[in-house]
Amino acid sequence: MFVTAIPPPPTATPTTSPTNVPNATKATLIKTAPDKSGQTIALWGHYIIEDGAFSYGYDGGNFFMQKPGGTGDLYPVPFGEIRRYEASRDGDKVLLAMADGTAEFRVEGNRVEYHEGGQLMRRWRRITTA
C-alpha cells in the first residue's frame, strides 16, 4: 500500500474538487494485487488548525473497486464527519490524539504513524520530489 498523487481511474468522474482553496486536503490511496485487482480511493476535503488542535474532514470522493483483470466499478464515498485531534509534544514527537483516545497521529521527523485503539494502522514517510 502506498499514498501518491495520481488521478483516479479514467472511469471516475469526480464531483467538485478544491483547487487553490485555502486549507484544502486531497488524498489518494491505491492498493493493487498481482492479478490486477485492487482499490483506488480519491478524497478531498478541508482542515482547521486551532490553538492546540487539528481537525480535518473529507467533503467528497470516489471509491474504485477493480476486479481481477483490471475492469471495475466506481462508487461514491459517504462523508460529513469532522475528526478533531488535540496536539501535544513528547520530546521530538508531535502527538495528535482524539479526545476519546480512539485514534492518534504520531509525527516525528519525516515519519507519520496513525494508530487506532493502540494498534498501528498506517505509516507514512515524507519524500522529496525533484
C-alpha positions in Angstrom: 0.0 0.0 0.0 1.2 3.5 -0.8 -0.1 7.0 -1.0 0.5 9.0 -4.1 -0.8 12.0 -6.1 -2.1 10.5 -9.3 -5.6 11.0 -10.7 -8.4 8.5 -10.1 -9.1 5.8 -12.7 -10.3 7.1 -16.1 -13.8 5.8 -15.4 -14.1 8.1 -12.4 -15.9 11.4 -12.8 -15.2 13.2 -9.5 -17.6 15.9 -8.3 -16.2 19.2 -7.2 -12.6 19.0 -6.0 -10.9 22.0 -4.5 -8.1 23.7 -6.4 -6.2 26.6 -4.8 -8.6 26.5 -1.9 -7.2 27.6 1.5 -6.9 24.7 3.9 -7.8 22.1 1.3 -6.6 18.5 1.5 -6.5 15.7 -1.0 -5.6 12.1 -0.6 -5.3 9.1 -2.9 -4.9 5.6 -1.6 -4.0 2.8 -4.1 -3.9 -0.9 -3.3 -3.0 -3.4 -6.0 -2.6 -7.2 -6.3 -0.7 -9.3 -8.9 -4.0 -10.3 -10.6 -4.6 -6.5 -11.4 -7.4 -6.3 -8.8 -7.4 -3.6 -6.3 -8.9 -0.4 -4.9 -8.4 3.3 -5.6 -9.8 5.8 -3.2 -9.6 9.5 -4.1 -10.8 12.0 -1.4 -10.9 15.8 -1.0 -11.8 17.9 2.0 -10.6 20.6 4.4 -8.7 21.0 7.6 -8.6 23.5 10.5 -5.7 24.4 12.7 -6.6 26.0 16.0 -4.6 26.7 19.2 -3.7 23.2 20.4 -5.9 21.3 18.0 -6.0 19.9 14.4 -9.3 18.9 12.7 -10.0 17.5 9.2 -12.8 16.1 7.2 -13.4 14.9 3.7 -16.2 16.6 1.7 -16.2 14.3 -1.3 -14.6 11.4 -3.1 -14.8 8.2 -5.1 -14.0 4.6 -4.5 -13.0 2.4 -7.5 -13.1 -1.4 -6.9 -11.0 -3.1 -9.6 -11.7 -6.7 -10.4 -9.1 -9.3 -11.4 -8.0 -8.4 -15.0 -8.4 -4.7 -14.5 -12.1 -3.9 -15.0 -14.1 -2.3 -12.2 -16.9 -0.2 -10.8 -17.0 3.3 -9.3 -18.8 4.1 -6.0 -19.4 7.4 -4.2 -17.9 7.6 -0.7 -20.2 9.0 2.1 -18.9 12.0 4.0 -19.6 14.5 6.7 -17.6 13.6 9.8 -15.0 16.0 11.1 -12.3 14.5 13.2 -10.6 16.6 15.9 -7.2 15.9 17.4 -5.7 17.6 20.4 -2.0 18.4 20.0 0.8 17.7 22.5 4.5 17.0 22.4 6.5 14.1 23.7 10.2 15.0 23.2 10.7 15.4 19.4 7.3 13.8 18.6 4.1 15.7 18.0 1.1 13.8 19.1 -2.4 14.4 17.7 -4.9 12.5 19.8 -8.7 12.3 19.6 -10.3 13.3 23.0 -11.8 9.8 23.5 -8.4 8.1 22.8 -9.7 6.0 19.9 -7.1 7.4 17.4 -3.8 9.2 17.4 -1.2 10.5 14.9 2.4 10.4 15.9 4.7 12.8 13.9 8.5 12.5 14.2 10.9 13.9 11.6 9.8 12.7 8.2 7.5 10.0 9.5 3.8 9.9 10.5 2.2 6.9 12.2 -1.6 6.5 12.6 -2.9 4.4 15.5 -6.4 3.2 16.4 -7.1 1.6 19.7 -3.4 1.4 20.3 -2.7 -0.5 17.1 -0.5 0.8 14.3 -2.8 1.1 11.2 -0.7 3.1 8.7 2.7 4.6 8.4 3.8 7.4 6.0 7.2 8.8 5.2 7.8 12.2 3.6 9.8 12.0 0.4 11.4 14.8 -1.5 10.4 15.4 -5.1 12.6 16.7 -7.8 
